[in-house]
Amino acid sequence: MEITYTYDTAGVDWAQLKGDLTADDFDNGRTPDELRRSFENSAVVVFARLGERVIGKARALSDGVCNAYVVDVWTHSDYRRRGIATRMMNLLADRLPGQHIY
């Protein structure tokens, strides 16, 4: 199965994602609903998916002019060191033209 990348929250199973984050010791205590809201309120998001399952995520907060801050970068431990996070970072940067990315 091929890894695909999406720019919206449609179809994300937030409870499953929360469980995967917890299992990977990457959970910061947000409920599935808080996790969803944090992504929905971001300027740009990207998800790496294997089928319907999210195996990577990243998001950026932005002033829409010159500064953006990347947060919540995660790749499932079973899929690390394959360039997934690098690809997500590049995809975020493509959607933030002219901005300094921190």
KOLBA-884245 format. One record per atom (N, C-alpha, C): x, y, z; residue in one letter. Coordinates in steps of 0.1 Angstrom, whole numbers, padded with zeros to 4 digits, always signed. Example, Ala and Ser with C-alpha at 12.3 -4.5 7.8 and 13.67 -1.06 7.14 Angstrom:
+0132-0057+0078A/+0123-0045+0078A/+0132-0033+0078A/+0128-0022+0071S/+0137-0011+0071S/+0129+0000+0079S/
***
This chain:
+0008-0012+0000M/+0000+0000+0000M/+0009+0012+0000M/+0005+0022-0008E/+0013+0035-0009E/+0009+0045+0001E/+0019+0052+0006I/+0016+0063+0016I/+0011+0075+0008I/+0000+0081+0012T/-0006+0093+0006T/-0005+0105+0016T/-0006+0117+0011Y/-0005+0129+0019Y/-0017+0137+0016Y/-0024+0142+0027T/-0036+0150+0026T/-0034+0163+0034T/-0042+0173+0030Y/-0041+0186+0036Y/-0053+0190+0044Y/-0061+0180+0047D/-0073+0184+0055D/-0076+0173+0066D/-0085+0176+0074T/-0088+0167+0085T/-0099+0157+0082T/-0105+0158+0070A/-0116+0149+0066A/-0111+0134+0068A/-0120+0126+0074G/-0117+0112+0075G/-0107+0108+0086G/-0102+0117+0093V/-0092+0113+0104V/-0100+0107+0115V/-0095+0095+0119D/-0101+0088+0131D/-0093+0093+0143D/-0098+0104+0150W/-0091+0110+0160W/-0089+0101+0172W/-0098+0092+0175A/-0096+0083+0186A/-0084+0073+0183A/-0084+0068+0171Q/-0073+0060+0167Q/-0060+0067+0167Q/-0060+0079+0162L/-0047+0087+0162L/-0043+0090+0177L/-0052+0093+0185K/-0048+0095+0200K/-0042+0082+0205K/-0048+0071+0202G/-0043+0058+0207G/-0029+0055+0201G/-0027+0058+0189D/-0013+0056+0183D/-0003+0066+0189D/-0007+0078+0192L/+0002+0088+0198L/+0006+0083+0212L/-0004+0078+0219T/-0002+0073+0233T/+0008+0061+0233T/+0005+0052+0223A/+0014+0040+0222A/+0028+0043+0218A/+0030+0054+0211D/+0043+0059+0206D/+0049+0068+0216D/+0043+0070+0228D/+0048+0079+0238D/+0050+0093+0233D/+0040+0098+0225F/+0040+0111+0219F/+0027+0119+0222F/+0020+0114+0232D/+0007+0120+0236D/+0009+0131+0246D/+0004+0143+0243N/+0005+0154+0252N/-0007+0157+0261N/-0016+0147+0261G/-0028+0148+0270G/-0040+0154+0264G/-0040+0158+0251R/-0052+0162+0245R/-0062+0151+0243R/-0075+0154+0244T/-0085+0144+0241T/-0086+0143+0226T/-0092+0133+0221P/-0094+0132+0206P/-0101+0145+0200P/-0111+0150+0208D/-0117+0162+0203D/-0108+0174+0203D/-0100+0176+0214E/-0090+0187+0214E/-0079+0185+0203E/-0075+0173+0201L/-0066+0171+0190L/-0072+0175+0177L/-0084+0171+0174R/-0091+0175+0162R/-0092+0191+0161R/-0096+0197+0172R/-0097+0212+0171R/-0084+0219+0169R/-0073+0213+0175S/-0060+0220+0173S/-0056+0219+0158S/-0059+0208+0151F/-0056+0207+0137F/-0065+0216+0129F/-0078+0216+0132E/-0088+0224+0124E/-0085+0239+0126E/-0079+0243+0137N/-0076+0257+0139N/-0062+0261+0134N/-0055+0253+0127S/-0041+0256+0122S/-0042+0261+0108S/-0032+0269+0104A/-0031+0275+0091A/-0030+0264+0080A/-0021+0255+0083V/-0018+0244+0073V/-0016+0231+0081V/-0022+0220+0076V/-0020+0207+0081V/-0016+0197+0070V/-0009+0187+0074V/-0006+0176+0065V/-0007+0163+0073V/-0012+0153+0067F/-0013+0139+0072F/-0007+0130+0063F/+0001+0121+0068A/+0006+0109+0060A/-0003+0098+0063A/-0008+0091+0053R/-0018+0080+0055R/-0014+0068+0048R/-0016+0057+0054L/-0015+0044+0048L/-0029+0038+0048L/-0035+0038+0037G/-0050+0035+0036G/-0057+0046+0044G/-0066+0042+0053E/-0073+0052+0061E/-0066+0056+0073E/-0055+0049+0077R/-0048+0051+0090R/-0038+0063+0088R/-0038+0072+0098V/-0028+0082+0098V/-0015+0077+0105V/-0004+0078+0097I/+0009+0073+0102I/+0018+0085+0104I/+0014+0097+0101G/+0022+0109+0103G/+0014+0121+0103G/+0018+0131+0110K/+0010+0144+0110K/+0020+0155+0113K/+0016+0167+0108A/+0023+0179+0111A/+0014+0191+0109A/+0016+0202+0115R/+0008+0214+0113R/+0016+0226+0115R/+0011+0237+0110A/+0018+0250+0111A/+0008+0261+0116A/+0012+0269+0124L/+0005+0281+0129L/+0011+0293+0121L/+0003+0302+0117S/+0009+0313+0108S/+0002+0326+0111S/+0009+0337+0109D/+0003+0350+0109D/-0002+0354+0095D/+0000+0345+0085G/-0004+0347+0072G/+0004+0357+0064G/+0014+0362+0070V/+0022+0372+0063V/+0037+0368+0061V/+0043+0366+0073C/+0058+0364+0072C/+0063+0353+0082C/+0055+0349+0091N/+0060+0339+0101N/+0051+0327+0103N/+0056+0315+0103A/+0049+0303+0106A/+0057+0294+0115A/+0050+0287+0124Y/+0056+0279+0134Y/+0051+0264+0132Y/+0060+0255+0130V/+0056+0241+0128V/+0055+0234+0142V/+0045+0227+0144V/+0043+0220+0156V/+0037+0206+0153V/+0037+0197+0163D/+0030+0184+0162D/+0035+0176+0151D/+0048+0176+0148V/+0054+0167+0138V/+0056+0153+0144V/+0050+0143+0138W/+0051+0129+0143W/+0049+0120+0132W/+0058+0109+0132T/+0056+0098+0124T/+0056+0085+0132T/+0046+0077+0129H/+0045+0064+0137H/+0058+0057+0137H/+0061+0052+0149S/+0075+0045+0151S/+0077+0034+0141S/+0067+0027+0136D/+0069+0016+0126D/+0073+0022+0112D/+0072+0035+0110Y/+0074+0040+0097Y/+0085+0051+0097Y/+0093+0053+0107R/+0103+0063+0108R/+0115+0059+0099R/+0122+0070+0096R/+0135+0069+0089R/+0132+0065+0074R/+0120+0069+0069R/+0117+0066+0055R/+0114+0079+0047R/+0117+0090+0054G/+0115+0103+0047G/+0101+0109+0048G/+0092+0103+0056I/+0079+0108+0058I/+0078+0121+0064I/+0085+0124+0075A/+0085+0137+0082A/+0091+0147+0073A/+0102+0144+0066T/+0108+0153+0056T/+0098+0157+0045T/+0091+0148+0040R/+0081+0151+0030R/+0070+0159+0036R/+0065+0157+0048M/+0055+0165+0054M/+0060+0179+0056M/+0072+0181+0060M/+0078+0194+0062M/+0079+0202+0049M/+0083+0195+0038N/+0083+0201+0025N/+0069+0205+0020N/+0060+0197+0023L/+0046+0200+0018L/+0040+0211+0026L/+0043+0212+0039L/+0039+0224+0047L/+0046+0237+0041L/+0059+0236+0039A/+0066+0248+0034A/+0061+0252+0020A/+0057+0243+0012D/+0051+0247-0001D/+0038+0255+0000D/+0031+0253+0011R/+0018+0260+0014R/+0020+0273+0022R/+0033+0276+0025L/+0036+0288+0032L/+0046+0297+0025L/+0043+0300+0012P/+0053+0307+0004P/+0057+0321+0010P/+0070+0324+0010G/+0074+0337+0015G/+0075+0339+0030G/+0071+0328+0037Q/+0071+0329+0052Q/+0084+0323+0058Q/+0088+0329+0069H/+0099+0323+0077H/+0093+0312+0085H/+0098+0300+0084I/+0092+0289+0091I/+0101+0285+0102I/+0096+0284+0114Y/+0103+0281+0126Y/+0098+0268+0131Y/
***
